[in-house]
Amino acid sequence: MEEEQEILLKGRLNGSQRVKMARLLDMLYTPQELAAEVGFSQRQVYRVYMHLGLPHERDSQRHLWINGKQFREWYETTFPRMSLSADEGFCLTCKKPVKLNNPTQEKRGALSYWVFNCSKCGRKLARIISKDKRQA
C-alpha cells in the first residue's frame, strides 16, 4: 500500500516569496526583518513556523534571532515541493493528489484541459494539458 505523507498548507509561500527566500544570507534576522525580506507577516513566524520547529536563537534579553540560511533549509524540508504524475490532479477539498478517473477533454480558446471528479469527495477538478501560444 502506498504511504501517504501529510501535506502542510498553512505557512506555504507562493512563487515570488520562494524566489525572495533564495536571497537570504547566512546571517541573523529578527522575525520582522525576515518577514519583510521574504514578503509575509511577522505574525506567521510566531503562529506557524515556531510551532513547526523553526531553528532559532534567543539572546540574553530573550530577543528572537533566525539564521537566513538555516530558515531556507528548514523551509525546504518542512514544505517540500509537490510533484504530480501525469495521471494525477490535486483536490483542493481533500488537500491530496488524486488519480484521474474518466477525464473528459475540453478546450477553451487556446487552453486544453481535462475535467474529472475527485474519487474521495466528488469535487469537480481540472488539469491543464496544454496551452497553445499564438504568435502575433
Backbone as ProteinMPNN parsed JSONL, in Angstrom:
{"seq_chain_A": "MEEEQEILLKGRLNGSQRVKMARLLDMLYTPQELAAEVGFSQRQVYRVYMHLGLPHERDSQRHLWINGKQFREWYETTFPRMSLSADEGFCLTCKKPVKLNNPTQEKRGALSYWVFNCSKCGRKLARIISKDKRQA", "coords_chain_A": {"N_chain_A": [[0.852, -1.19, 0.0], [0.482, 2.249, -0.724], [2.326, 4.779, 0.882], [1.032, 7.588, 2.498], [1.891, 10.973, 2.693], [1.675, 13.675, 4.981], [0.374, 16.762, 4.002], [1.406, 19.949, 4.46], [-0.254, 22.944, 4.474], [-0.701, 25.407, 5.633], [1.232, 28.211, 6.029], [2.7, 27.932, 3.746], [4.649, 29.294, 1.092], [4.27, 31.53, -1.701], [5.233, 31.603, -5.213], [6.808, 33.973, -5.808], [7.623, 34.687, -3.251], [9.182, 32.473, -2.599], [11.302, 32.858, -4.366], [12.374, 35.232, -3.337], [13.143, 34.237, -0.849], [15.326, 32.707, -1.508], [17.312, 34.545, -1.643], [18.15, 35.056, 0.922], [20.626, 35.657, 3.381], [23.507, 34.174, 5.069], [23.123, 34.995, 7.88], [21.97, 36.53, 10.965], [18.562, 37.257, 11.438], [15.89, 39.315, 12.619], [12.507, 38.381, 13.475], [10.817, 40.302, 12.272], [12.474, 41.502, 10.32], [13.043, 39.268, 8.72], [10.473, 38.572, 7.818], [9.842, 40.886, 6.345], [11.815, 40.792, 4.399], [11.246, 38.425, 2.935], [8.505, 38.58, 2.444], [6.123, 38.018, 3.905], [3.891, 38.009, 6.788], [4.973, 39.135, 10.025], [3.689, 37.902, 12.048], [3.191, 35.355, 11.082], [5.575, 34.002, 11.522], [5.602, 33.597, 14.306], [3.087, 32.342, 14.784], [2.896, 30.142, 13.024], [5.421, 29.052, 11.993], [7.15, 28.807, 14.286], [5.823, 26.887, 15.815], [6.14, 24.686, 14.238], [8.757, 23.991, 14.489], [10.853, 25.799, 13.823], [14.255, 26.617, 13.378], [16.01, 28.585, 15.682], [17.472, 31.26, 17.663], [17.873, 32.688, 20.942], [18.713, 35.699, 22.501], [20.411, 37.192, 25.386], [18.496, 38.955, 26.263], [16.181, 37.786, 25.554], [15.419, 38.142, 22.909], [14.412, 37.142, 19.669], [16.218, 35.444, 17.173], [16.87, 34.56, 13.835], [18.566, 32.495, 11.634], [19.216, 33.158, 8.272], [20.041, 31.34, 6.229], [19.692, 28.86, 7.515], [16.928, 29.007, 7.939], [15.961, 28.911, 5.292], [16.825, 26.317, 4.498], [15.436, 24.773, 6.416], [12.776, 25.417, 5.744], [12.562, 24.312, 3.148], [12.751, 21.577, 3.688], [10.599, 21.188, 5.422], [8.352, 22.074, 3.996], [8.085, 20.575, 1.355], [8.373, 20.689, -2.247], [5.642, 19.719, -4.219], [5.165, 17.195, -6.563], [3.172, 16.143, -9.208], [2.144, 13.171, -10.847], [1.594, 12.275, -14.324], [-0.955, 11.213, -14.432], [-2.445, 12.302, -12.353], [-4.231, 14.658, -10.267], [-4.715, 17.591, -8.187], [-6.703, 17.753, -5.386], [-8.503, 20.328, -3.997], [-10.223, 20.273, -1.877], [-9.848, 17.847, -0.434], [-7.155, 18.126, -0.061], [-5.143, 16.592, -1.199], [-3.277, 14.622, -3.596], [-5.039, 13.133, -6.316], [-6.025, 10.357, -8.35], [-6.668, 10.502, -11.862], [-9.916, 9.939, -12.955], [-11.922, 8.754, -15.419], [-11.551, 11.092, -17.225], [-12.685, 13.944, -19.073], [-11.931, 15.593, -22.049], [-11.606, 19.034, -22.596], [-11.796, 22.182, -24.299], [-10.943, 25.549, -24.269], [-10.663, 28.338, -25.934], [-7.278, 28.756, -26.481], [-6.539, 26.94, -24.614], [-6.227, 23.677, -23.456], [-7.724, 21.167, -21.478], [-8.313, 18.644, -18.923], [-11.287, 17.487, -17.415], [-12.497, 16.207, -14.437], [-13.783, 14.197, -11.689], [-13.163, 14.191, -8.17], [-12.227, 11.228, -6.574], [-12.622, 10.813, -3.892], [-14.105, 12.913, -2.603], [-15.801, 13.93, -4.549], [-15.606, 16.399, -5.762], [-15.458, 18.659, -8.538], [-12.781, 18.74, -10.72], [-9.99, 20.159, -12.527], [-7.4, 19.681, -14.913], [-4.732, 21.07, -16.535], [-3.776, 20.472, -19.852], [-2.429, 21.463, -22.171], [-1.179, 24.618, -23.388], [-1.688, 26.556, -26.118], [0.414, 28.731, -27.618], [-0.068, 31.649, -29.294], [1.318, 33.251, -32.067], [1.851, 36.663, -32.771]], "CA_chain_A": [[0.0, 0.0, 0.0], [1.245, 3.476, -0.866], [2.355, 5.574, 2.099], [0.614, 8.961, 2.258], [2.534, 11.953, 3.543], [0.805, 14.791, 5.322], [0.713, 17.961, 3.262], [1.201, 21.164, 5.237], [-0.638, 24.058, 3.617], [-0.579, 26.644, 6.392], [2.613, 28.66, 6.065], [3.34, 27.786, 2.434], [4.958, 30.537, 0.402], [3.998, 31.5, -3.128], [6.425, 31.581, -6.05], [7.668, 35.147, -5.648], [8.203, 34.613, -1.919], [10.262, 31.473, -2.658], [12.437, 33.489, -5.042], [12.965, 36.152, -2.359], [13.752, 33.442, 0.207], [16.623, 32.232, -2.005], [18.287, 35.624, -1.466], [18.504, 35.225, 2.331], [22.045, 35.476, 3.651], [23.88, 33.384, 6.24], [23.233, 35.957, 8.983], [20.817, 36.5, 11.848], [17.467, 38.19, 11.157], [14.773, 39.326, 13.561], [11.303, 37.956, 12.75], [10.315, 41.417, 11.473], [13.351, 41.638, 9.157], [12.844, 38.079, 7.882], [9.154, 38.703, 7.182], [9.915, 41.954, 5.353], [12.704, 40.361, 3.312], [10.606, 37.385, 2.13], [7.203, 39.065, 2.0], [4.98, 37.508, 4.66], [3.714, 38.791, 8.011], [5.767, 38.74, 11.187], [2.804, 37.026, 12.825], [3.334, 33.999, 10.552], [6.739, 33.404, 12.177], [5.221, 33.158, 15.653], [1.893, 31.487, 14.805], [3.016, 28.936, 12.209], [6.753, 28.469, 11.878], [7.703, 28.432, 15.596], [5.162, 25.653, 16.253], [6.603, 23.596, 13.379], [10.147, 23.686, 14.805], [11.777, 26.719, 13.163], [15.507, 26.789, 14.13], [16.183, 29.972, 16.089], [18.27, 31.519, 18.863], [17.415, 33.804, 21.764], [19.846, 36.325, 23.176], [20.243, 37.35, 26.838], [17.276, 39.722, 26.517], [15.11, 36.934, 25.022], [15.055, 38.507, 21.547], [14.448, 36.011, 18.749], [17.084, 35.613, 16.008], [16.722, 33.44, 12.901], [19.59, 32.489, 10.597], [18.561, 33.122, 6.966], [20.38, 30.098, 5.521], [19.023, 27.766, 8.22], [15.496, 29.131, 7.675], [15.729, 28.435, 3.932], [16.969, 24.849, 4.504], [14.328, 24.225, 7.2], [11.548, 25.581, 4.976], [12.555, 23.374, 2.026], [12.484, 20.224, 4.187], [9.274, 21.162, 6.054], [7.349, 22.288, 2.959], [8.682, 20.159, 0.081], [7.579, 20.91, -3.458], [4.879, 18.54, -4.592], [5.086, 16.962, -7.999], [2.113, 15.206, -9.556], [2.409, 12.379, -12.05], [0.745, 12.656, -15.454], [-2.326, 10.73, -14.244], [-2.946, 12.794, -11.075], [-4.626, 16.044, -10.086], [-4.721, 17.934, -6.768], [-8.027, 18.13, -4.902], [-8.405, 21.414, -3.031], [-11.047, 19.946, -0.722], [-9.166, 16.783, 0.309], [-5.761, 18.552, 0.099], [-4.317, 15.44, -1.565], [-3.309, 14.253, -5.015], [-5.974, 12.054, -6.633], [-5.879, 9.798, -9.697], [-7.677, 10.904, -12.848], [-10.877, 8.875, -13.24], [-12.816, 9.111, -16.52], [-11.463, 12.518, -17.578], [-13.188, 14.387, -20.369], [-11.093, 16.679, -22.534], [-12.313, 20.231, -23.016], [-10.92, 23.212, -24.841], [-11.485, 26.896, -24.195], [-9.663, 29.168, -26.595], [-6.032, 28.03, -26.738], [-6.267, 26.113, -23.448], [-6.821, 22.335, -23.418], [-7.659, 20.634, -20.122], [-9.167, 17.524, -18.562], [-12.217, 17.709, -16.311], [-12.808, 14.928, -13.78], [-14.258, 14.335, -10.315], [-12.338, 13.579, -7.129], [-12.789, 9.931, -6.184], [-12.89, 10.797, -2.455], [-15.152, 13.847, -2.173], [-16.696, 14.218, -5.653], [-15.403, 17.756, -6.292], [-15.091, 18.758, -9.942], [-11.398, 19.207, -10.837], [-9.475, 20.352, -13.879], [-5.946, 19.586, -15.062], [-4.351, 21.649, -17.825], [-2.987, 19.598, -20.719], [-1.522, 22.3, -22.942], [-1.564, 25.98, -23.76], [-1.144, 26.903, -27.423], [0.789, 30.137, -27.673], [-0.269, 32.195, -30.641], [2.267, 34.283, -32.486], [1.162, 37.829, -33.342]], "C_chain_A": [[0.887, 1.24, 0.0], [1.157, 4.305, 0.411], [2.004, 7.025, 1.775], [1.355, 9.879, 3.216], [1.571, 13.102, 3.801], [1.29, 16.039, 4.599], [0.377, 19.175, 4.123], [0.879, 22.304, 4.286], [-0.493, 25.393, 4.336], [0.898, 27.017, 6.468], [3.351, 28.508, 4.749], [3.543, 29.144, 1.798], [4.621, 30.412, -1.069], [5.314, 31.615, -3.906], [7.35, 32.765, -5.858], [8.314, 35.178, -4.265], [9.339, 33.586, -1.874], [11.498, 32.046, -3.342], [13.147, 34.443, -4.089], [13.681, 35.396, -1.243], [15.136, 32.94, -0.218], [17.709, 33.285, -1.824], [18.699, 35.832, -0.015], [19.979, 34.881, 2.544], [22.269, 34.607, 4.885], [24.177, 34.356, 7.385], [21.964, 35.892, 9.811], [19.839, 37.616, 11.504], [16.514, 38.18, 12.34], [13.548, 38.826, 12.787], [10.744, 39.049, 11.847], [11.153, 41.591, 10.205], [13.153, 40.486, 8.179], [11.53, 38.186, 7.108], [9.18, 39.773, 6.096], [10.753, 41.524, 4.155], [12.013, 39.372, 2.37], [9.228, 37.817, 1.637], [6.015, 38.382, 2.648], [4.884, 38.296, 5.952], [4.58, 38.238, 9.14], [4.979, 37.753, 12.05], [2.931, 35.563, 12.384], [4.523, 33.271, 11.194], [6.326, 32.816, 13.514], [4.083, 32.15, 15.643], [2.052, 30.169, 14.06], [4.394, 28.301, 12.352], [7.354, 28.039, 13.226], [7.109, 27.11, 16.085], [5.615, 24.445, 15.433], [8.084, 23.294, 13.572], [11.167, 24.545, 14.079], [13.064, 26.838, 13.983], [15.747, 28.273, 14.422], [17.092, 30.048, 17.31], [17.609, 32.646, 19.638], [18.633, 34.378, 22.472], [19.533, 36.502, 24.661], [18.985, 38.143, 27.191], [16.036, 39.038, 25.927], [14.6, 37.387, 23.663], [15.275, 37.307, 20.637], [15.31, 36.347, 17.539], [17.003, 34.358, 15.156], [17.79, 33.567, 11.83], [18.903, 32.299, 9.244], [18.8, 31.825, 6.218], [19.687, 28.904, 6.17], [17.509, 27.806, 7.995], [15.164, 28.563, 6.3], [15.8, 26.906, 3.875], [15.826, 24.196, 5.272], [13.031, 24.293, 6.411], [11.457, 24.545, 3.861], [12.327, 21.938, 2.482], [11.085, 20.113, 4.8], [8.151, 21.268, 5.032], [7.928, 21.874, 1.603], [7.755, 20.465, -1.091], [6.896, 19.609, -3.84], [4.899, 18.4, -6.106], [4.033, 15.884, -8.249], [2.525, 14.426, -10.79], [1.396, 12.786, -13.127], [-0.71, 12.227, -15.268], [-2.914, 11.165, -12.896], [-3.348, 14.266, -11.17], [-4.652, 16.317, -8.594], [-6.103, 18.421, -6.377], [-7.861, 19.184, -3.806], [-9.283, 21.186, -1.807], [-10.348, 18.927, 0.167], [-7.731, 17.151, 0.655], [-4.793, 17.417, -0.195], [-4.334, 15.237, -3.07], [-4.28, 13.09, -5.221], [-5.743, 11.614, -8.081], [-6.999, 10.315, -10.6], [-8.61, 9.721, -13.085], [-11.891, 9.386, -14.255], [-12.731, 10.6, -16.881], [-12.083, 12.794, -18.949], [-12.355, 15.59, -20.789], [-11.96, 17.831, -23.015], [-11.3, 21.241, -23.511], [-11.642, 24.543, -24.768], [-10.425, 27.836, -24.742], [-8.442, 28.328, -26.939], [-5.697, 27.052, -25.626], [-6.99, 24.771, -23.549], [-6.669, 21.789, -22.004], [-8.595, 19.443, -19.962], [-10.059, 17.953, -17.409], [-12.576, 16.336, -15.759], [-13.268, 15.214, -12.365], [-13.308, 13.629, -9.361], [-13.017, 12.283, -6.693], [-13.148, 9.886, -4.699], [-14.059, 11.683, -2.056], [-16.13, 14.225, -3.282], [-16.548, 15.61, -6.247], [-14.971, 17.714, -7.75], [-13.703, 19.402, -10.038], [-11.016, 19.37, -12.296], [-7.96, 20.233, -13.848], [-5.593, 20.075, -16.461], [-3.465, 20.67, -18.583], [-1.964, 20.426, -21.481], [-2.094, 23.678, -23.174], [-0.895, 26.261, -25.083], [-0.854, 28.387, -27.431], [0.691, 30.618, -29.109], [0.741, 33.298, -30.903], [1.504, 35.437, -33.119], [1.917, 38.367, -34.535]], "O_chain_A": [[1.928, 1.264, 0.657], [0.074, 4.513, 0.958], [2.604, 7.626, 0.883], [1.439, 9.6, 4.412], [0.758, 13.454, 2.947], [2.485, 16.332, 4.588], [-0.782, 19.403, 4.472], [1.664, 22.598, 3.384], [-0.192, 26.405, 3.704], [1.719, 26.221, 6.924], [4.509, 28.911, 4.641], [2.711, 30.04, 1.945], [4.676, 29.318, -1.631], [6.385, 31.712, -3.306], [8.563, 32.584, -5.755], [9.443, 35.65, -4.126], [10.343, 33.799, -1.194], [12.622, 31.749, -2.937], [14.377, 34.467, -4.033], [14.709, 35.854, -0.743], [16.018, 32.768, 0.624], [18.896, 32.961, -1.849], [19.523, 36.704, 0.262], [20.501, 33.934, 1.957], [21.34, 34.34, 5.647], [25.324, 34.517, 7.8], [20.987, 35.265, 9.403], [20.23, 38.765, 11.303], [16.346, 37.151, 12.995], [13.557, 38.847, 11.556], [10.245, 38.751, 10.762], [10.598, 41.805, 9.127], [13.101, 40.69, 6.966], [11.479, 37.927, 5.905], [8.594, 39.58, 5.03], [10.427, 41.862, 3.017], [12.169, 39.461, 1.152], [8.827, 37.458, 0.53], [4.991, 38.186, 1.994], [5.714, 39.172, 6.197], [4.876, 37.045, 9.198], [5.556, 36.879, 12.698], [2.798, 34.648, 13.197], [4.476, 32.056, 11.385], [6.658, 31.671, 13.824], [4.107, 31.193, 16.417], [1.415, 29.179, 14.418], [4.517, 27.153, 12.779], [8.007, 26.998, 13.293], [7.809, 26.303, 16.697], [5.489, 23.307, 15.884], [8.623, 22.425, 12.886], [12.249, 24.06, 13.749], [12.99, 27.133, 15.176], [15.695, 29.108, 13.519], [17.435, 29.03, 17.911], [16.877, 33.457, 19.071], [19.478, 33.639, 22.978], [18.508, 36.018, 25.141], [18.465, 38.017, 28.299], [14.974, 39.651, 25.819], [13.473, 37.062, 23.289], [16.223, 36.545, 20.824], [15.154, 37.413, 16.942], [17.057, 33.239, 15.667], [17.916, 34.61, 11.189], [18.097, 31.383, 9.084], [17.873, 31.264, 5.634], [19.157, 28.036, 5.475], [16.874, 26.758, 7.874], [14.195, 27.818, 6.154], [14.935, 26.269, 3.274], [15.296, 23.174, 4.835], [12.262, 23.331, 6.404], [10.396, 23.961, 3.645], [11.759, 21.147, 1.729], [10.453, 19.06, 4.709], [7.112, 20.624, 5.181], [8.232, 22.738, 0.781], [6.533, 20.496, -0.952], [7.497, 18.536, -3.789], [4.676, 19.366, -6.836], [4.013, 14.849, -7.583], [3.183, 14.966, -11.679], [0.464, 13.546, -12.863], [-1.606, 12.811, -15.877], [-3.782, 10.482, -12.353], [-2.873, 15.009, -12.03], [-4.616, 15.377, -7.8], [-6.62, 19.377, -6.953], [-7.167, 18.959, -2.815], [-9.095, 21.854, -0.79], [-10.26, 19.114, 1.381], [-7.143, 16.56, 1.561], [-3.759, 17.282, 0.459], [-5.285, 15.63, -3.746], [-4.339, 12.173, -4.402], [-5.32, 12.406, -8.922], [-8.125, 10.536, -10.155], [-8.148, 8.619, -13.382], [-12.628, 10.334, -13.985], [-13.746, 11.296, -16.846], [-12.006, 11.968, -19.859], [-12.104, 16.494, -19.992], [-12.927, 17.63, -23.749], [-10.113, 21.172, -23.191], [-12.805, 24.655, -25.155], [-9.414, 28.095, -24.09], [-8.558, 27.305, -27.613], [-4.66, 26.392, -25.689], [-8.21, 24.726, -23.707], [-5.608, 21.928, -21.395], [-9.53, 19.25, -20.739], [-9.629, 18.697, -16.527], [-12.916, 15.421, -16.509], [-13.158, 16.344, -11.889], [-12.721, 12.601, -9.698], [-14.227, 12.248, -6.47], [-13.904, 9.009, -4.282], [-14.911, 11.273, -1.267], [-17.188, 14.785, -2.995], [-17.299, 15.969, -7.154], [-14.208, 16.836, -8.151], [-13.481, 20.485, -9.496], [-11.641, 18.793, -13.186], [-7.315, 20.634, -12.88], [-6.098, 19.553, -17.454], [-2.522, 20.109, -18.025], [-0.77, 20.129, -21.445], [-3.307, 23.888, -23.162], [0.331, 26.214, -25.18], [-1.757, 29.208, -27.271], [1.299, 30.049, -30.015], [0.979, 34.162, -30.059], [0.601, 35.211, -33.924], [1.49, 39.347, -35.146]]}, "name": "protein", "num_of_chains": 1, "seq": "MEEEQEILLKGRLNGSQRVKMARLLDMLYTPQELAAEVGFSQRQVYRVYMHLGLPHERDSQRHLWINGKQFREWYETTFPRMSLSADEGFCLTCKKPVKLNNPTQEKRGALSYWVFNCSKCGRKLARIISKDKRQA"}
